[in-house]
Amino acid sequence: MNTPQKSIHYEQYEFQKWKSFDAETIVETPVSLTVNGDVWVTFMCTPVNLEALAIGFLYNEGIIEKISEVVDVRVCEHGDNVDVWLDHGAEQPTRWRRTSGCTGGVTAVDLLAKPNVSLIGNNLKVQPEEIGYLVEMLFETQALYRQTGGVHTSALSDSNKILLSAEDIGRHNTLDKIAGQCLMKDIWPEVRILMTTGRISSEMLQKAAQLNVPILISRTSPSSLSIEMAERYGITLIGYARKHRFNVYSNAQRVGL
């Protein structure tokens, strides 16, 4: 079975001197997704929470809507395939588009189409000071990052506490893992705030919208298309979030402006 970290040895040059170190690094490995016996895609991912990754990916792609549609999900003995069986037929998309996600995400969702989700009427309000508090809670969940570095973390909050978190070398994978955990654990809070260490690109925004999240917070930047999509979906998009500062790119009325 694969593990999320691997022991390595490296040499460091600093101030005209060499030093040797033993350390841990994040694992990146291909894991294929098989649906009803057919191989669909191959994730480049960190091999933890693979069942949640597979189920969340199918949810975010609109293939399933609830966990009762999943008859069985299991990771193969060698950890390089997740086998999902559904209670209905599922037609594999004829065209997968490579996304801008790190490690090469894929999606069949038309990100430019009219959204089937609207959060414009969601009246969730948070105070600016709460954003910094939420970001600090996100950092506290980064267990794997503290061991290895080089890994993204996402977390779902009800504004008071962290309900779910996920880590992966691919930022898009973390949101699929969050979605999968929501389905598998039946956690759907009335108040939903999603936080991530990763850049907000179009596919990240789409996955947040699929989770009906009115506020999406990142410690880094959004792309131009994600800002346009956030306006269309009615999502408050926050970037460069730190303890005492952040930027609001859409729907700032939810954070007191």
N, C-alpha and C positions, 0 to 999 in steps of 0.2 A: 504494500500500500504506500502511496506517495505521502510525503510529509511537506508542510509549508515552508520549512527552512532546511538549508543544507550547510554542512560544515565546509569551510574553505580556508586556504592559507594565502596570504598576500604579503608583498613587500612594500614598504612605505618609504619614500624619500622625502626628508624634511630637514632644512637647514644644513645641507651638505652631509647628512648622515642617513644611513639605511637602517630600518627596523623591520623585524619580522612579526607578523600577527596571525593568530588563529581566530576565526570569527564565524558568524552565521550570515548567510545571504538568503534572500527570498527566492523561492522556487518558481520558475515559469515552466509550464509543461502543457502539451496538447492533450485535451480531453474531448472526445467526441460525444455528441448527443444523438442517441438513437430513439426514434419515436415510432411506436407500433412496429418495430422490427426493421425500420429503414434509417440509415444514417443521414442526418440532416446537416449538421454543421460541426466544426471542430473549434472549441474554445481554446484560446491561449490564456491560461489562468493559473492561479495559485490553488493547489488541490485541497481545499478545505470547504466544507458546506456545499459539496457538489450536488447533492440532491436539491438543495434550495436554489442553487444556480440554475439547474435544468428547469425546475418548475417555474421559477421566477422569469426566466427567459421566455418560456412559452406563454406565460401570462402577459408579459410586457409586449409580446408580439401579437397578442390578441387571439392566440390559438386556444387558450382555456380562459375561463372566467372564475372558476371556483375549484377548490381542492377535490371535491367529490367527483370531478371528471377524471381524476388520476386514479387508475386502478392499481398501479404498482410503479415504484421508482426504486432503482437499485444501482449502486456503483459496482462495476465488475471487479473481480479479484485483484487485478493489476492496477486498478485505479485510473485507467485511461479511457473509460467509457461510462456514460450514465445512460441506463436503459429505462425509458419511460413508456408505460402502456396506458392508453386512454380508453375511456368507455365509449368512444366514438371515433370514426375515421377522421384523419387530419391530413389534408393535402399539403405536401411540402411546397413552399414557395418556389416558383420557377427561377426567381432571380434574387440573389442576396447582394446587398450593397455593402461594400467595405465602408466603415465609418471612420471618423477621426479619432476614435478611442485608442488609447495606448494598448499595445499588444494586438491591435487590429480587431475591433469589434465588427459584427455584422448585424444587419437588420433587413427585414423585408417591408417594414412600415414606410409609407410615403410621408416623409417628414414635412413636405410642403403642402400636403393636402389639408382641407378644412378639418380642424380637430373635432373629434367626437366627444371630447370632454370639455366642459367649461366650468371654471372656478370663479368666474366674474362675480357671482352672487354670494360667494363665501365671505362672511363678515368677521373672520378671525382677525384679532388685533393683538399685537405684542408691543411692549415698550422697547425703545432702543437699547436700554441697559440689559434687557433679556437676551439680546443677540450675542453679546460677549459671554454671558453665562452659558448659553448653549454651545458656543464654540469651545469653551473650556471643557465642557462635558464630553464633547466629541474627542478632544485630544486625550482625555482620560481613558477612552476605550481602545486606544491604539496599542494593544499588547504586542501584536506581531511586529508592528513598526519599531517598537522599542528594542526588540531583539535583533532585527535585521535591517531596518530602514528599507527604502525603495518600494513601499507598499502603500496603496490608497485605503482609506477608511471612510465608510458612510454609516450614518446612524439615523434612526427614526425616533422622534421625541413627541411627547404629548404636551410639550412646553414646560413640564415640571421635571421629567426624568427621561433617561434613555430607555427605550423599550426594546430596540433591536439594533445590532451593529454588525458590520461585515467588513472583512479586509481582503484585498486581492491586489495583484500586480496591475490589473486592469480596472480603471475607475468605473467603467460601464458594468463590469462584472459585479461590483459591490452593490449596485442598485438592483440587479437581477437577484442577487442573494437576499437582499432586503425583501423584495417582493415575494420570493419563495418562502422565506420565513413567515411573512404575514399570512400566507395561505396555509402553510403547514401547522402553524401555531394558533391560527384563527385570531390574530391580533390586528384589529382595525379600529384604532382610537378615533374618537370624534374629532379631536384636535390633532392635526398631523403636520409636523415640521420636519423636513428632511435636510440633513447636513452632510457635506462631503468635503474631503480634502482635495478632490480632483477638479480640474477645469470643467466648466459647464459648456458642453458642446450640444449640438442639436439632439443627438440621441440620448444624452443625459436628461435634457429637458423633457423629451417625450416619455421617458421611463418615469420621471417624477409625476407627469400629468396622468399617466396610467394608474398611478397610486393615489390619485386625487389629493395631491399635496399642494396646498395653497401658498406655502412659503418654502423656498429652496435656498439654502445657504451654502456658500463655498468659501474656502479659504483663499481661492485664487480667482481667475478671471472667467467671464462668460464670453462666448463667441457672438458675433453679430446676429447669426441666425437664431441662436438660443434666446437672445433678447427679443427678437421679433416674435418668436413662438410664445414666449412668456406673456407678451402683450395679448396675443390671440387667445391663449388658454386662460388668461386671468390669473397668472401666477406671479407672486412677488419674488423677484430674483435678486439675491444679495450676493455680492462678491467681495473678495479681499477682506473677509471678516476676521477681525482680531478682537481682543478684549474691549478696547475702547474706540474702535472705529470700524466702519464698513461702508460699502457703496451700494446704493439701491438702484437697480437698472429698470425696474418696472413695478407698477402698482405699489408705490411707496406709502399709500394711505394705510396699509396694514401695520406699518411701524411708526405711526404717529406723525407723519409729515402732513 
